[in-house]
Amino acid sequence: MRFRVLERAGPWVVGWAIAAQVATAVWAEPVPVFRPRVLDAQVGIGYGLAVADVDGDGRKDVVLADQHVIAWYQAPEWKKHVMAEKLTELDHVCVAAWDIDGDGKAEVAVGAGWNPGDTVGSGALFYLVPPVDRTQRWEPVRLAHDPTIHRVRWAGNGRGGYDLLSLPLHGRGNRNGAGDGVRLLAYQRPADPKSAWTSRLVVDRWHLTHNFDVERTGEGGADAFWVASREGVFRVAWQGGVWADMPIALAGERMPEFVGAGEVKLGRAAGGGQMVATIEPMHGNQVVVYQPEPGAGAAALWRRSVLDDTLVDGHGLACADFLGLGRDQVAAGWRAMNRPGTRVGIRLYVPPSVAGGAWTRHVLDDNAMATEDLQVWDADDDGDLDLVAAGRATKNLILYVNETPRRLTQP
């Protein structure tokens, strides 16, 4: 299925609203307005981002996995503090930050040693032990790892705590996506984080995975998560004492064969139901939304709708209600890697207020951000959601402050 998407050109920080007419009622949706604030103009490669309260002051900070530095930017002035530097000779590639012990301060883990072509000896995984003064350097503790580690997340383990989930790009020894499956591992932090960590296998059925999103199911519960892979899009949940994975889309069925997905984010549709956004294929051109088929069973594949097929190397994704509509919008960025002269940026896709209506597309960034990663939270405590993005070719970190006027009215 292909949605109609409407767009009008305009200034790069201001999208243009298009009123949707339904019968005799006309709803004027808010015009997205995001003011860019550059937090860092000297980024190497902004591989990965997390937002979490690092210093315990009640405000979330920005944590960046840069090419050779792990840094955090302290709210509200966004002063930069280096946590660790050059953990491996090869690049850092990902970061996870979350308060796992309830003390109000985030724990941080990092993936490094990035070399996607080496599926045997590459990769590294670290837990960073914080100093008393968290603005100083943190102590890295090296953990066992699989090659091509690519994404890490903290997730509720169902035992009142959190595990560190590690997702490689390839299975060990894989060539061209064939061979052993990617091992998604869950690491348990010991009381002394400098002692040996144990891990357990969650899933190993996929070949070539790129990203995953945690579905927070509540304090103390086992969080579910969504995985984007060459085989399709899957939800993984702890059921009956085992990890169960269920597809909502399969390559060759509900998505083009051999395509798979690169980015995945869970969102909220109109009426409170779930939707899942993806970028397809990995580093691809399509922004896609999946929603359950009305009346279909729980095991049925979801309906696929393409919002956009013009991205060049799509590599950042978020689902959030930036505009206060009661239903999530989709933010997608692209980086045009190895395509010099191609414009980069971020777009926002707004779903219709009624079934069958047109999604609207708005430009949030026009050629200032070669997006590697996106994160969303209320950065300025004004009640609406803002967005931070890290760039590759643009070598920057930008906070996009949401200044959208709220004006949803019916005459």
N, C-alpha and C positions, 0 to 999 in steps of 0.2 A: 504494500500500500504506500502511496506517495501523498503526503499532505501538501496542500497549497500553502506556500509561504510568501508573505508580502513584505516588501522592503522599500524604503526610500533612502536615498543617499543624504548625508548630512555631516555635521561636524563630528569628529571621531569620538568625543566624549559624550555625545548626546544622541541617543537613538530617536527615531521618529515614530510616534504612535499613529495607528490607523484604527479608526473607530469601526467596530463591527455592528452592523444593523441586523437586528433580529425582530421580525414582525414589525410592531410599531415602537419598540423600545430601542433606544440608542444608548450604549454604555461607553462613556469616555474613559478609557484606561489611562493610567499615568504614563507620562513620557519618561523613559529611563534616562537619568542624568547621573553620571559617575565622574567625579573629579579625580584625576590622577595625581598621586603624590609619590615621587621617586624616593624609595628608601635606601637604594644602593645603586649607583651607576657604574660600579666597577666589579661586577660579578664575572666569574670565569665562565662556568656553565651552571646555570641554576637548575640542577637535576631534579631536586625534590624539595617539597615544602611540608611543614606541619604547623598548626596553630595550637598552642597550649600555654598555660600559665607556668612559666619557667621559674619565676622568683617568688611565687606565693603571695602576690599583692592583690589577687582577685581579678586581674586583667590578663587576657590571653596575649601572648607574645608570638612573634613569627620565628620559626626555626627553619634554617636553610641548609640543605646539603649542596654546597657549592663544589666545584671541581676538586679543589685541594683544601677547602676549609669547611668546617661545620660551625655555623654561627647562629646566634639568636639576636633578635632585634627587640629591644625592650620597650613595651608600651608605657606611656602614650607618646613619648618623644622618638621612639624607634632608634635608640642608640644601639650600635652594633657591638656585640661581645663575641669573641672567638672562643668556642668550646674546645675544639681540637683542630689540628692541622696536619695534613699529609699522613693520614693514618696508613695508607699504602702508597706505593709508587704509582699505581694506576689510580684512576679517578674514584672519588666518592660517587654514589649513585642514588641513595635513598635515605630517608630518615623517618623515624616514628617517635612521637612525643605524646605522652598521656600520663595523667596522675593515676598510677596503679595501686598505690598504698593509702590513698585518702588523706595525705598530709597537705594537700593543696598545691603541691609542686610537681611538675612533670618529670617523669623518667624518660630517658632518651636512648634510642638504639639507632645504629647507623649501618648501612650496607656500603661496601667499598670494593676495591680491586676490580673495577669494571672492565671487562673485556668479553663482549658477547660472542666473539669468535672462538674463544677457548672454553670448551664445555667440559674440560677435565680438571684444569689447575687454577682457574681464575676465581675471583671473589674473595670476600672477607666479611665477617659480621662482628660488630662490636657493641657492647653495652658501655655507656659512658657514666662513670661514677662521679657525681657532682662534688665539688669542694664546698666548704662552709659558705664561702662567698662565691655564688654561682656566676659572677661576672668574670671569674678567673678560669684557667684551663681545667678541663675535666679529665679524669683518668680513664683511658680506654681499656676495656677488658675484652680480649679476643675470644670469640665463641666458635665452636665447630660450625661448619657451613657446607652447603652444596655449591657447586660452581654456578657462575652467572647469576648470583643473587641480584635481584632487580627491584623488589618492593618489600617493605616491612610495615607491619601495623601491630598495635597492641589491641587485643580483643578479650572480652570477658570469657572466662573458662568454665563457668557454671559451678565453680567451687568457691565463689566469693572473691576471686582474684582475677588477674589478667595474665594471659600468655602473650609472648611475642611471636607473631606469625611471620614466616619468611617464605617468599615466593620467588624462585629463580625464573629466568627467561626460558631456559632450556633444561631438559633432562640431562643427567650426567652422561657425557660421551655422545650426545646427539649430533647428527649431521643433517642439516637442512630440515630440521623439525622431525626427524625420524629417529627411533631408538627408544631408550628408556623414557618413561613419563617424568614430567616435572614433579618433584617432591615438595608439596606444601607442608612445612613443618611448624609445630607449635612448641616453643621453648618455655620452660617454667623457670622463673627467677628464684634461686635459692635465697635463704635468709642472708647469707653472705654472698653478694653478687660476684665477688672475686673467686669464689670456689666453682666447682664444675656445675654446669647447667645440664639438665636433662631435656630431651626433646621427644616428641611422638609424631608419627606420620599422620597427617590429616587426609590427604588425597594424593594419588600419583597417576591419575588417569589421563591427564592432558599432555599435549606436546606443543610447546611454544605458548607461554602465557605472558601477558604484558602488564596487567594491573588488576587490582581487586579493591573492593569497597566493603567496609564493615557496616553491618546493620545492627545498631545498638538495640538490644532487646531488654535492657533494664539492669540495674545494679544487682550483681550476684548471679545473673543468668548467663548462659552460654550465648555469646553473640553469634549471629549468622553472618555470612559474607558472600559477596557476589564476585565471580571470577570471569575475566575476559580472556578467552583463549582462541587458538586456531580452530578448535572443535566447536566453539559456540560460546554462549553465555550461560553460566550455571549459578544456582543458589546452593550454598553448602550450610547445613545446620546439624546440630547435635540432636539426634532422635533415637530414643530407645537404647542409649548407651553406645551408639556408633555415629560416626560422621556420615551423613547422607547427602549426596549431591543430586540436584534435579535441574535439568536444562529448561530454560525458557526459550532458547533459540539454538538451533543446530546448523552447522555449516551444511549447505545443500538442502536444508529444510527450514523454512522461515528466515533464511539468510542465504546469499549466494554461495555456491560451493567453493571451497578453498579460500573463503574470505576470512571468517572468524571476526574477532573483535579485539581492539587494542586498549581502549579506555572503557570503564564502566562506572556508573554512579546510580545509586538508588534515589528515587524521588517520590514526591506525593502528587498524585493526580487530583483532579476535581472530584469532590465528594469524599476525599480521604483515602482513596485506593492507592495502590502502588503503581509506579511506572519505573522503568529502567532506561537510562540513556546510555548510548555507546558511541564510540567513534570506530568506524569500520572502513577497510580492514585495519590491522595494526599500522600506525603512521598513515592512516588513510584519508580519504576525501569526504566521507559521509558522516553526518550527524544523524543518528537513528534513535527513535523512541520505541520501546516495547511496552504494551499494556495487555492485561489478561483479556481473552475473548469473553464477551458477556455470556454467561450461562455455561461456560466450559468447565470441566473438572480441574482439580488442583494440579493434575499431572500434564495438562494440555500445554502445548507451546503457545507463546504469546503472540499477539498481532504486531507485526513490524511496520513502522512508518518512517520513511526517510524525510528529514526536515531540510537537509542541505547536502549537496554533493559537489561543492566547490572548494572545500578546504584543501590546502596543500600541506601534507604532513601533519595532520591533526594530532595534538599531543597534550591537551589539557581539557578537563571536563568538570562541571559542577552542576548539581541540581539544588535549587533553593528558591524560596519565595522572596526575591529581592523587592518586588513591587507591592507586596501586601495584598495579593489577590486571593489568597486561600488555596492556591494551587501553585506548584513549583514551575519555575522557568528553567531553561537549560542554558548554561554558559559554556561555550566551546572555544578553544584557542588552537592556533596552528603555528608552526615554526618554519616551514619551507626549507628544511635542512637540505643542503647541497643544491639549492635552487636560487642562486644569487639574482637579485633584481626582482624577485617575487615578493609581493606585499604580504605582510604577516598581520596578526591581530587577534581580537577576541570579538565574538558575536554573542548576542543574547536572543534566545528564541522563546516567545511568549505563547502559551497555548490559548486556544479560543475559549470564550466563556460558555459556549454551547456546542453540543455535538455537531460535527460536520462543518464547523467554522474554520477559518484560516489561521494558522500560526503566523505571528508577525516576527520579523527578523530585524534586529537593531545592532548597530555598530557600537561597541564599547571601546574598542581600541583599533585604530587604523594605522598600522605599520610602525608602532612604537614598541611592540612586545612580540618577540619570537617565542611563543609560549612553550615551556617545558612542563610546567605544573601550575595548578590553580588550587586555592583554598578559600573557604568562605566562613565568615563569622562577623559579629557586630563589633567592629574594631574601635568605634568611637562611642559606644554605649548610648546611641541615640534611638535604639529600638528598631533599626532596620539593618539589613545584612550588607556587608561590604565584601570586597574580593581582593585577594593578593595574588600576583602572578610573578613567576620567575622566568627569565628569558635565556635563550641560548645565543644566537647570533647578535641579539641586541644587548647582551651582557648587563642585564638590569633586573632590579626587583622593584615592582610598582604596586602600591596600595591604591585601589580604585574605591574612593569614598562615595558611598551611595547618597546622593542628594536629590533623589527623585521626590517631587511633590506628590502627596497622596491626594488623588482626586478621582475617585470612582463614584460616579453619580448616575442616577437615572431620572430623566425629566418626568 
